[in-house]
Amino acid sequence: MFRRTFSNRMVKSSSKLKSHRGSGSRRMQQYGGGSTNLVELMKSTIHKVNRTQITGLKAKQEALKSNEEFWSERDDWDGEGFGDSIDEDMERVADVLEGWTTMDHSNAGDWEDITGVFWRTEMGKRQALAVLKYKEYRTRHDRTERRNKRFATQVEPMTGAYMTWYGALGDEGMGGGVPGELSSEANSQTVIAVDIFRSFYSTIQTCEDIDPYWSCSLVRNGLFPCSPGIATVGITTRTLETFRLQSLRCPRLSIKAFVKSLCDIQGVPFKPYLQVQFSIAFDVYLNVLGHVHGRVQAALGRNSSDWRLANACEPELQLRLLGTWDGGNSLKRLRRNEKAEAFDQTDPPQLPKSKEYTDTRDAGGDYYLSREEVNQWSKEAIKEMSEGKAEDSEPNPCAERWKNLSEELTAKMWGVYDETGVFLSLCRHSFVLLIVDMVASGELAKYPLAILNRLFEVIGEGIGMGYDIGCAFGTTVANSPLGEKAKHLRFTSLVGAFHGHAHSRLCQTSHLCTYIKGLGIEHLEQCETFFSESNELASSVRHMSVFHRRQAIARYCYHHDNLEAYSRLSKLLVDNYKQAVDIQATLPALAKTMSDLGIPSVDTFDQWLKEEKDYLSELKKEPADETVQMDYYKKLVKLEDAEHLIAATREWVSYTPGNISQAFGRADQTRRIETQRQHAIENRNDLKKEVQTLEVQLGIKDRWTSGSEDWEKAKKMVVMAKYQRALDKLEGLVVARLFELTKLNMSRTGYKLRTHIANALKARSQAIRTAVTTYNDAAAELGRPQLTWDQVIEYSFLSDFDLLRDARRDVRSELWSQPAGRLALDQYYKLLRAPEEIIRLNKEIRSLITYIHEETAYIRLKAEEIRQTDPLLSIQIIKHGWERGRCNEMHLIRLRKLEKMPGFTGSLTPGRGALYPLVQAAMEADVQSQSSTLNDRDTDEDAPPPDEDPDEEDNALAELIAVMQERGGLERRDSRRRKRLMMRLAGSDINGNQIRVPYAAKVRII
């Protein structure tokens, strides 16, 4: 089609050429034009592939083959300067068109030869291009990395430009700070400025003396570029800041959703490249903010990599750092794979090749541990480090109850994900300590081991970490290369209060928070709260790149620490203080319970716990020899039944049929009996072989017979095994019911899920009733007490089932196994933990007060000091201090209210922290100005009343007070003060009149 159109236009447009007559010429006349069109058409066609282009392409191709890296940096090279010969026909046509020579033609239609030459020349050029076609050796796979490297060289001057722009903001703040519109200034360029409510053309003036890069000029005018070169589009800084803050408050807000909202506001259709441009500018903006933060930290002397972690919590306690860690799989990221050519049938299937863009940037900051550091604690690496070391082979009683202890589930995850979640560690105040990515796996031991190793290096001794599988992880640490260090540094592996009640009772006696000295009333379940909040981030990071996902998580952690955890810090301290005081107020109730149960001394509780632990330690799984003995007994029973069946089929039956039909019917019955006898003989023979094999294995000379001692012993073991299985079934159903009830009342549980759980509970209730019946049948064979439906429904913890497992010793008559005794036991240990919590809180409250005063004075001092040399950095220091400083007044108000509460024994007077020598003068001025508020205490509270009766003290309550004194809970007082304390705890005044105690009596804590 192209050839015919080209030829016809050529014939019609040339006035010097004579066309042929006939149908062909008439058909050609439909195409219009003139001689000028012909010349222009031929010129444009020839110049598409001219002499220099063909030879230039050839030269460039050879050059790229020899030095790809050199030519990859010269994107605008057009091949000029390389000459070469060209086809002679091409030269003739070019000379005619340029007017250098004439074109001969005749009336015989020589135009056909000319066009033929031209067309053949055109086809020759196309063939030459096919041979010499430029092959692009560069790929777009590394375009992100190349762009990042170019931005990396510009980030420092861009940081200075941003600080200049921020320092020039007026009273409007970021309400202003946008560039002006078009103007005719010299040395300026025009860009498209994208703001929140509009996009406009803006003129940006450049000054090479100030801004070495065009991007710096944009940032100085309140725009961030979308490319490292001569950017023609810029996003306003206030737009980027708006998205940054909104995405932190609403983590599920993605860049795509925000850009779409901007398009809706400005009335333009959304296009994917707009999202890419915004993402690039936002990355540059966050990079600049990170460099500003680095300059501020360096000016404050806090730029060491472990500064944040080393100053996490109060050091002067038995357990210096209380924290928790756990894995969460909601923040997973899809792996970007190339399309597989065929279905992979290998086992295990091989993952397709990744098509991730190369991006070596690290956005984790001091929150993340690198993959290399984590992999040092993989199973293979530990095996090499621990070669020759014997492992603890003691089975863990909780291994079957937790999915994250399963080797099959922790070894591999779905191949569709690269990062399958995060492993998080928090302190007890919910501040993030460290975080690592779980890569193509579940909760492997290498993740907490890597974090623990870093905590040992930075914090040292006295670390206690709660984990839902803390019992098993303690064994893992002991068997790892960190075992000796963990023992030397007094590391304690704990189980959180929520997950702890799903562990076996034996595990609880050693790892549950309630029974650990120095732990206070801490529950160590902060990870669950963090994950419930960070789940909002999951949908936006699912399809991100490796860098952007880690960037989003690190930003969320920083925001969580500074604006969420810190703002709730004083509330956490106050609530824990009130809870500890309320627990202390139950002291009279425990004394009454001890009197009612006939408990002679508080030492009985420690004895109870020891007895329970010893009893549960004796409960082991069935030994292997007992299992074989039970199998042998079962085979003997089956063999005995087979012998009885054979004997029954051997009896002769005499029968005289009445007629012939009855005779044939009786013959069929005889054949059936004979078939049964043959089957019984075959089964007996098979059973004999199995019995003989077991006899050889057990070394039995004389076969057991019914009623013999060994027979009855094995029979009892079989009945016991049946009982255990019935108990396990009942336990599993009750625990599932407890968890479903918890989920039913949990926030963010949708209607459909609630309905599904409610239906499951109905079915579960019937299954529990059936399981109770089965259990009671098994218990009746052992002579064990029966369970009722009401008793089972009241079971709240798995530990209640552990007391039912042994048939050799019925401990249900023991006082420590009864509900009243168990409640008293737990209440006693809670009372022991409450004073420990108050001791810790008194230190933490004073540490918070000291931090508020010292940090405020230090920020102000450093800002004034740096203002003389770098006023822009001084502004950023003040901005940094205000991130947390905005919450300080709220903290002080809460703590002043706590100070007036009955039972508070701490102090709000600032102490002397690490910064005190630097800010001493400012601190003294602040303390003096607030002394009237901070020291407004009732000094007459401890004065003894003038008329106290020396009545005899209650023995149980007096003993409890004495024990609490010995264990650091109460300060010793004289007898008059102790009498007043006891009466107030009992709920009456010194004359015996009933009084109302709001929280508890004021108990002085050491």
Secondary structure as UniProt FT lines:
FT   HELIX           2..13
FT   HELIX           23..28
FT   TURN            29..30
FT   HELIX           35..48
FT   HELIX           51..66
FT   HELIX           68..72
FT   TURN            75..76
FT   TURN            80..81
FT   HELIX           88..98
FT   TURN            107..110
FT   HELIX           111..132
FT   TURN            141..142
FT   HELIX           143..152
FT   TURN            153..154
FT   HELIX           155..167
FT   TURN            171..172
FT   HELIX           173..175
FT   STRAND          188..194
FT   STRAND          199..205
FT   TURN            208..210
FT   HELIX           214..220
FT   TURN            221..222
FT   STRAND          223..225
FT   STRAND          233..236
FT   HELIX           237..249
FT   TURN            251..252
FT   HELIX           255..266
FT   HELIX           272..299
FT   TURN            300..301
FT   TURN            305..306
FT   HELIX           307..310
FT   STRAND          321..328
FT   TURN            365..367
FT   HELIX           371..375
FT   TURN            376..377
FT   HELIX           379..385
FT   TURN            386..388
FT   TURN            397..401
FT   HELIX           403..405
FT   HELIX           407..411
FT   TURN            415..416
FT   STRAND          419..427
FT   TURN            428..429
FT   STRAND          432..439
FT   HELIX           446..458
FT   STRAND          463..466
FT   TURN            468..469
FT   HELIX           470..479
FT   TURN            481..482
FT   HELIX           483..488
FT   TURN            489..490
FT   STRAND          492..495
FT   HELIX           497..500
FT   TURN            501..502
FT   HELIX           505..511
FT   HELIX           513..515
FT   TURN            517..518
FT   TURN            520..521
FT   HELIX           526..534
FT   HELIX           535..537
FT   HELIX           538..541
FT   TURN            542..543
FT   HELIX           546..559
FT   HELIX           560..565
FT   TURN            566..568
FT   HELIX           569..584
FT   TURN            585..586
FT   HELIX           587..597
FT   HELIX           603..617
FT   HELIX           624..649
FT   HELIX           660..698
FT   TURN            706..707
FT   HELIX           709..744
FT   TURN            747..748
FT   HELIX           751..782
FT   HELIX           789..794
FT   HELIX           799..802
FT   TURN            803..804
FT   TURN            812..813
FT   HELIX           815..817
FT   HELIX           819..867
FT   TURN            868..869
FT   HELIX           871..885
FT   TURN            886..887
FT   HELIX           888..899
FT   TURN            902..903
FT   TURN            914..915
FT   HELIX           916..929
FT   HELIX           931..934
FT   TURN            939..942
FT   HELIX           955..966
FT   TURN            967..968
FT   HELIX           975..985
FT   TURN            986..987
FT   TURN            990..991
//
